Each structure stands twice: as C-alpha cells, then as structure tokens.
Amino acid sequence: MFISGIKAQGRFLVKMISLSVSLLDDKQKFDETMLNLANAHNKRGVRANEYGIVGEVLFHSVKTCIGPAYTPKVHMAWIKVFSRMLKAIVPTAVAFELHEGYAQVQRMNELDMARKQLAHEYSARKVSTNTPFENTTTTPSTDSSN
Ligand code: HEM
C-alpha cells in the first residue's frame, strides 16, 4: 500500500495537517483539499475505519516527540484539527466504499449469470451430442441379433 514507505506516509500526514491548519479559515479551500485527499486515498484502497487509528498513532507520536509540552490543551487542539479533517474525509470514504460494494455485488451477479448460462449451454450440448451416440449403439446390437 505504501509505495514510498511508511516514513514517507508519516511526513505526508504531518505536512497535510500543517496545511489543514493554515486552511481552517477558508472553508471552501479546506473542503476542496480534503476531498482531493479523500479521493487519493479511496483510489489506494484506504478504508473509512482506518482514519481513526491513524489519528491515534499521530497523537501518540506527537506526545512522544514533544513530551511534557503535550499538555491537555495541545491535545485538544490536535483533536480539533484532526476531527475537522475527518468530518470532510470520512463521508467521502464511506460513500466510495458503498459504491464499490454495490459495484462488486453487480459484478458477482453478472459472473453468476454467465456461469449459469454456460452450465445451461453445456448441458444442452451434452444432450444433443448424446442422442445420436445412444442411437448408434442400439442399432448394431439389434443388427447382430438378427
Ligand atoms: C487524515 C489522515 C491522513 C492524511 C492527512 C494523509 C495524508 C497523505 C498525503 C498528503 C499523501 C500524499 C498524497 C498523494 O501522493 O497524492 C498520502 C498518501 C498515502 N496515504 Fe495517507 N493520509 C491520511 C490517512 C491515511 C490512512 C488512514 C491510510 C491507510 C491506512 C493512508 C495511506 C496512504 C497511502 C498508502 C499513501 C500513498 C503513499 C505512497 O505513495 O507510498 N493515509 N497520505
């Protein structure tokens, strides 16, 4: 999943959060950026339920890095920014998953119909090729008894 490596993902994450902080006052730009980010992650197969754990890891990492400077106030500030991001990202991720799930069910139904059609054609062909074969076997045995 991580082509550039897990460390690069960590850098992406922190960079994007810094960018998000700078965009907090421009709602339209913020939402647009989050939508692009969500779409990029959807394409890579990231699931909506994975964002929560990434947030936990992020808070833990910041806490480990800055130690006592990670006060409850700082923690609340991180939660506020991250929640704002997830408010925009998660609905897009869920909608994508639902759409993908629906498309997968459709593909499975199409495959199932094709399989049934093939099975039907195969058994129809078997019946039509078996019929002359059975006739030829009965004919010689009738002939030999004469
Ligand atoms: C709000 C949380 C997240 C932020 C801000 C974030 C940020 C980013 C950014 C800025 C990029 C680079 C975008 C690009 O190349 O177009 C990226 C790439 C990526 N992210 Fe995230 N990310 C988040 C959550 C996640 C989660 C939950 C996962 C999966 C568990 C994930 C997996 C990836 C992967 C696989 C890439 C591509 C990395 C590569 O090319 O090696 N991200 N992320």
py3Dmol code that shows the C-alpha trace and the ligand (Angstrom):
import py3Dmol

protein = """\
ATOM      1  CA  MET A   1       0.000   0.000   0.000  1.00  0.00           C
ATOM      2  CA  PHE A   2       2.771   2.446   0.925  1.00  0.00           C
ATOM      3  CA  ILE A   3       4.876   2.752  -2.245  1.00  0.00           C
ATOM      4  CA  SER A   4       7.133   5.456  -0.802  1.00  0.00           C
ATOM      5  CA  GLY A   5       7.336   3.745   2.605  1.00  0.00           C
ATOM      6  CA  ILE A   6       5.713   4.193   5.995  1.00  0.00           C
ATOM      7  CA  LYS A   7       8.101   7.045   6.970  1.00  0.00           C
ATOM      8  CA  ALA A   8       7.053   8.997   3.878  1.00  0.00           C
ATOM      9  CA  GLN A   9       3.396   8.473   4.865  1.00  0.00           C
ATOM     10  CA  GLY A  10       4.224   9.936   8.279  1.00  0.00           C
ATOM     11  CA  ARG A  11       5.714  13.001   6.564  1.00  0.00           C
ATOM     12  CA  PHE A  12       2.670  13.293   4.233  1.00  0.00           C
ATOM     13  CA  LEU A  13       0.381  13.161   7.248  1.00  0.00           C
ATOM     14  CA  VAL A  14       2.164  15.862   9.267  1.00  0.00           C
ATOM     15  CA  LYS A  15       2.601  18.078   6.189  1.00  0.00           C
ATOM     16  CA  MET A  16      -1.077  17.756   5.332  1.00  0.00           C
ATOM     17  CA  ILE A  17      -2.126  18.550   8.892  1.00  0.00           C
ATOM     18  CA  SER A  18       0.047  21.685   8.897  1.00  0.00           C
ATOM     19  CA  LEU A  19      -1.534  22.661   5.594  1.00  0.00           C
ATOM     20  CA  SER A  20      -5.003  21.980   7.037  1.00  0.00           C
ATOM     21  CA  VAL A  21      -4.297  24.279   9.992  1.00  0.00           C
ATOM     22  CA  SER A  22      -3.416  27.056   7.558  1.00  0.00           C
ATOM     23  CA  LEU A  23      -6.646  26.421   5.639  1.00  0.00           C
ATOM     24  CA  LEU A  24      -9.003  26.344   8.621  1.00  0.00           C
ATOM     25  CA  ASP A  25     -10.221  29.896   7.959  1.00  0.00           C
ATOM     26  CA  ASP A  26     -11.010  29.219   4.293  1.00  0.00           C
ATOM     27  CA  LYS A  27     -13.818  26.656   4.445  1.00  0.00           C
ATOM     28  CA  GLN A  28     -14.145  26.195   0.688  1.00  0.00           C
ATOM     29  CA  LYS A  29     -10.407  25.640   0.154  1.00  0.00           C
ATOM     30  CA  PHE A  30     -10.283  23.369   3.197  1.00  0.00           C
ATOM     31  CA  ASP A  31     -13.165  21.166   1.973  1.00  0.00           C
ATOM     32  CA  GLU A  32     -11.715  21.058  -1.543  1.00  0.00           C
ATOM     33  CA  THR A  33      -8.298  19.947  -0.221  1.00  0.00           C
ATOM     34  CA  MET A  34      -9.891  17.277   1.992  1.00  0.00           C
ATOM     35  CA  LEU A  35     -11.985  15.987  -0.911  1.00  0.00           C
ATOM     36  CA  ASN A  36      -8.851  15.598  -3.057  1.00  0.00           C
ATOM     37  CA  LEU A  37      -7.077  13.884  -0.191  1.00  0.00           C
ATOM     38  CA  ALA A  38     -10.020  11.524   0.367  1.00  0.00           C
ATOM     39  CA  ASN A  39     -10.204  10.667  -3.343  1.00  0.00           C
ATOM     40  CA  ALA A  40      -6.452   9.949  -3.489  1.00  0.00           C
ATOM     41  CA  HIS A  41      -6.826   7.600  -0.510  1.00  0.00           C
ATOM     42  CA  ASN A  42     -10.010   5.957  -1.850  1.00  0.00           C
ATOM     43  CA  LYS A  43      -8.153   5.018  -5.022  1.00  0.00           C
ATOM     44  CA  ARG A  44      -5.418   3.450  -2.908  1.00  0.00           C
ATOM     45  CA  GLY A  45      -7.957   1.285  -1.075  1.00  0.00           C
ATOM     46  CA  VAL A  46      -7.837   3.119   2.284  1.00  0.00           C
ATOM     47  CA  ARG A  47     -10.982   2.304   4.309  1.00  0.00           C
ATOM     48  CA  ALA A  48     -13.043   4.858   6.264  1.00  0.00           C
ATOM     49  CA  ASN A  49     -12.455   2.985   9.532  1.00  0.00           C
ATOM     50  CA  GLU A  50      -8.669   3.294   9.170  1.00  0.00           C
ATOM     51  CA  TYR A  51      -8.563   7.061   9.699  1.00  0.00           C
ATOM     52  CA  GLY A  52      -9.354   6.773  13.423  1.00  0.00           C
ATOM     53  CA  ILE A  53      -6.366   4.577  14.165  1.00  0.00           C
ATOM     54  CA  VAL A  54      -4.087   6.839  12.107  1.00  0.00           C
ATOM     55  CA  GLY A  55      -5.237   9.739  14.302  1.00  0.00           C
ATOM     56  CA  GLU A  56      -4.440   7.772  17.475  1.00  0.00           C
ATOM     57  CA  VAL A  57      -0.963   6.958  16.146  1.00  0.00           C
ATOM     58  CA  LEU A  58      -0.442  10.592  15.208  1.00  0.00           C
ATOM     59  CA  PHE A  59      -1.389  11.911  18.673  1.00  0.00           C
ATOM     60  CA  HIS A  60       0.790   9.274  20.299  1.00  0.00           C
ATOM     61  CA  SER A  61       3.757  10.189  18.072  1.00  0.00           C
ATOM     62  CA  VAL A  62       3.432  13.909  18.768  1.00  0.00           C
ATOM     63  CA  LYS A  63       3.169  13.188  22.500  1.00  0.00           C
ATOM     64  CA  THR A  64       6.290  11.001  22.376  1.00  0.00           C
ATOM     65  CA  CYS A  65       8.222  13.681  20.459  1.00  0.00           C
ATOM     66  CA  ILE A  66       7.356  16.757  22.498  1.00  0.00           C
ATOM     67  CA  GLY A  67       6.940  15.083  25.892  1.00  0.00           C
ATOM     68  CA  PRO A  68       5.723  17.437  28.681  1.00  0.00           C
ATOM     69  CA  ALA A  69       4.879  20.139  26.134  1.00  0.00           C
ATOM     70  CA  TYR A  70       1.993  17.875  25.080  1.00  0.00           C
ATOM     71  CA  THR A  71      -0.470  19.400  27.525  1.00  0.00           C
ATOM     72  CA  PRO A  72      -4.227  18.648  27.554  1.00  0.00           C
ATOM     73  CA  LYS A  73      -4.710  21.975  25.753  1.00  0.00           C
ATOM     74  CA  VAL A  74      -2.313  20.908  22.955  1.00  0.00           C
ATOM     75  CA  HIS A  75      -4.043  17.509  22.790  1.00  0.00           C
ATOM     76  CA  MET A  76      -7.442  19.201  22.412  1.00  0.00           C
ATOM     77  CA  ALA A  77      -6.067  21.432  19.635  1.00  0.00           C
ATOM     78  CA  TRP A  78      -4.805  18.379  17.692  1.00  0.00           C
ATOM     79  CA  ILE A  79      -8.133  16.594  18.177  1.00  0.00           C
ATOM     80  CA  LYS A  80      -9.994  19.684  16.947  1.00  0.00           C
ATOM     81  CA  VAL A  81      -7.970  19.928  13.719  1.00  0.00           C
ATOM     82  CA  PHE A  82      -7.992  16.192  13.049  1.00  0.00           C
ATOM     83  CA  SER A  83     -11.760  15.909  13.696  1.00  0.00           C
ATOM     84  CA  ARG A  84     -12.380  18.783  11.320  1.00  0.00           C
ATOM     85  CA  MET A  85     -10.381  16.899   8.668  1.00  0.00           C
ATOM     86  CA  LEU A  86     -12.215  13.621   9.273  1.00  0.00           C
ATOM     87  CA  LYS A  87     -15.578  15.389   9.121  1.00  0.00           C
ATOM     88  CA  ALA A  88     -14.770  16.139   5.475  1.00  0.00           C
ATOM     89  CA  ILE A  89     -12.871  12.941   4.584  1.00  0.00           C
ATOM     90  CA  VAL A  90     -14.869  10.105   6.197  1.00  0.00           C
ATOM     91  CA  PRO A  91     -18.265  10.686   4.450  1.00  0.00           C
ATOM     92  CA  THR A  92     -16.444  10.607   1.080  1.00  0.00           C
ATOM     93  CA  ALA A  93     -14.631   7.416   2.056  1.00  0.00           C
ATOM     94  CA  VAL A  94     -17.905   5.778   3.214  1.00  0.00           C
ATOM     95  CA  ALA A  95     -19.742   6.821   0.030  1.00  0.00           C
ATOM     96  CA  PHE A  96     -16.901   5.387  -2.062  1.00  0.00           C
ATOM     97  CA  GLU A  97     -16.964   2.095  -0.121  1.00  0.00           C
ATOM     98  CA  LEU A  98     -20.742   1.782  -0.548  1.00  0.00           C
ATOM     99  CA  HIS A  99     -20.450   2.480  -4.270  1.00  0.00           C
ATOM    100  CA  GLU A 100     -17.567  -0.007  -4.605  1.00  0.00           C
ATOM    101  CA  GLY A 101     -19.515  -2.598  -2.593  1.00  0.00           C
ATOM    102  CA  TYR A 102     -22.549  -2.158  -4.853  1.00  0.00           C
ATOM    103  CA  ALA A 103     -20.367  -2.409  -7.988  1.00  0.00           C
ATOM    104  CA  GLN A 104     -18.795  -5.597  -6.616  1.00  0.00           C
ATOM    105  CA  VAL A 105     -22.206  -7.189  -5.966  1.00  0.00           C
ATOM    106  CA  GLN A 106     -23.220  -6.277  -9.519  1.00  0.00           C
ATOM    107  CA  ARG A 107     -20.039  -7.843 -10.935  1.00  0.00           C
ATOM    108  CA  MET A 108     -20.667 -11.001  -8.863  1.00  0.00           C
ATOM    109  CA  ASN A 109     -24.262 -11.210 -10.147  1.00  0.00           C
ATOM    110  CA  GLU A 110     -23.077 -10.820 -13.738  1.00  0.00           C
ATOM    111  CA  LEU A 111     -20.460 -13.538 -13.238  1.00  0.00           C
ATOM    112  CA  ASP A 112     -23.055 -15.819 -11.651  1.00  0.00           C
ATOM    113  CA  MET A 113     -25.451 -15.298 -14.572  1.00  0.00           C
ATOM    114  CA  ALA A 114     -22.655 -16.006 -17.085  1.00  0.00           C
ATOM    115  CA  ARG A 115     -21.731 -19.178 -15.159  1.00  0.00           C
ATOM    116  CA  LYS A 116     -25.372 -20.366 -15.153  1.00  0.00           C
ATOM    117  CA  GLN A 117     -25.707 -19.599 -18.866  1.00  0.00           C
ATOM    118  CA  LEU A 118     -22.518 -21.594 -19.623  1.00  0.00           C
ATOM    119  CA  ALA A 119     -23.735 -24.525 -17.493  1.00  0.00           C
ATOM    120  CA  HIS A 120     -27.067 -24.432 -19.307  1.00  0.00           C
ATOM    121  CA  GLU A 121     -25.408 -24.348 -22.746  1.00  0.00           C
ATOM    122  CA  TYR A 122     -23.043 -27.137 -21.762  1.00  0.00           C
ATOM    123  CA  SER A 123     -25.832 -29.450 -20.604  1.00  0.00           C
ATOM    124  CA  ALA A 124     -27.932 -28.629 -23.706  1.00  0.00           C
ATOM    125  CA  ARG A 125     -24.964 -29.513 -25.942  1.00  0.00           C
ATOM    126  CA  LYS A 126     -24.345 -32.730 -23.985  1.00  0.00           C
ATOM    127  CA  VAL A 127     -27.956 -33.847 -24.526  1.00  0.00           C
ATOM    128  CA  SER A 128     -27.814 -33.092 -28.275  1.00  0.00           C
ATOM    129  CA  THR A 129     -24.475 -34.957 -28.770  1.00  0.00           C
ATOM    130  CA  ASN A 130     -25.526 -37.904 -26.557  1.00  0.00           C
ATOM    131  CA  THR A 131     -28.707 -38.590 -28.503  1.00  0.00           C
ATOM    132  CA  PRO A 132     -27.125 -39.783 -31.809  1.00  0.00           C
ATOM    133  CA  PHE A 133     -24.443 -41.652 -29.863  1.00  0.00           C
ATOM    134  CA  GLU A 134     -27.061 -43.696 -27.938  1.00  0.00           C
ATOM    135  CA  ASN A 135     -28.916 -44.435 -31.216  1.00  0.00           C
ATOM    136  CA  THR A 136     -25.808 -45.822 -32.924  1.00  0.00           C
ATOM    137  CA  THR A 137     -25.034 -48.160 -30.018  1.00  0.00           C
ATOM    138  CA  THR A 138     -28.513 -49.667 -30.046  1.00  0.00           C
ATOM    139  CA  THR A 139     -28.552 -50.137 -33.818  1.00  0.00           C
ATOM    140  CA  PRO A 140     -25.561 -52.579 -34.121  1.00  0.00           C
ATOM    141  CA  SER A 141     -26.749 -54.709 -31.189  1.00  0.00           C
ATOM    142  CA  THR A 142     -30.162 -55.079 -32.883  1.00  0.00           C
ATOM    143  CA  ASP A 143     -28.336 -55.919 -36.139  1.00  0.00           C
ATOM    144  CA  SER A 144     -26.123 -58.609 -34.537  1.00  0.00           C
ATOM    145  CA  SER A 145     -29.093 -60.464 -33.018  1.00  0.00           C
ATOM    146  CA  ASN A 146     -30.546 -60.925 -36.493  1.00  0.00           C
TER     147      ASN A 146
END
"""
ligand_1 = """\
43
HEM
C -6.313 12.358 7.792
C -5.431 11.389 7.675
C -4.438 11.306 6.547
C -3.722 12.310 5.964
C -3.751 13.783 6.275
C -2.913 11.686 4.930
C -2.067 12.370 4.084
C -1.499 11.824 2.969
C -0.872 12.574 1.906
C -0.767 14.100 1.852
C -0.433 11.695 0.991
C 0.276 12.004 -0.336
C -0.844 12.208 -1.345
C -0.508 11.905 -2.760
O 0.514 11.290 -3.044
O -1.359 12.229 -3.604
C -0.783 10.368 1.453
C -0.504 9.220 0.779
C -0.863 7.961 1.228
N -1.609 7.669 2.348
Fe -2.304 8.992 3.669
N -3.116 10.335 4.952
C -4.061 10.068 5.912
C -4.585 8.853 6.238
C -4.192 7.659 5.674
C -4.665 6.350 6.088
C -5.723 6.095 7.173
C -4.035 5.440 5.315
C -4.141 3.940 5.339
C -4.167 3.243 6.459
C -3.180 6.171 4.402
C -2.428 5.610 3.399
C -1.751 6.314 2.442
C -1.042 5.692 1.321
C -0.954 4.192 1.040
C -0.488 6.722 0.583
C 0.376 6.584 -0.661
C 1.781 6.535 -0.179
C 2.734 6.144 -1.257
O 2.547 6.525 -2.405
O 3.708 5.478 -0.878
N -3.297 7.508 4.662
N -1.413 10.483 2.665
"""
view = py3Dmol.view(width=600, height=400)
view.addModel(protein, "pdb")
view.setStyle({"model": 0}, {"cartoon": {"style": "trace"}})
view.addModel(ligand_1, "xyz")
view.setStyle({"model": 1}, {"stick": {}})
view.zoomTo()
view.show()
